[in-house]
Amino acid sequence: MPRKPPPPPNKGPRKSLPDELAPDAISHEKAVAGDRVEMVFRVRLPKSVAEALTAWAVREETNLVALVAEILEAAVMKSKV
């Protein structure tokens, strides 16, 4: 008597969209004042780019971390348009 083929494996849950995964991805980040989280980045830039960003921060009378945060926020807002 021939054997029945095994049933097909169950499909896993559908893959989530990036916007659905993002809250879980940052849930472990440190919460700070307001609706913000603190994220730590280490970036490697050409020295000339790092100097240009630092000069930009000085002209804006801010620090480099604040300037980079503004640039990242503006990039996200621009991509939503």
Secondary structure, 3 states (H helix, E strand, C coil): CCCCCCCCCCCCCCCCCHHHHHHHHHCCCEEECCCEEECCCCCCCCHHHHHHHHHHHHHCCCCHHHHHHHHHHHHHHHHHC
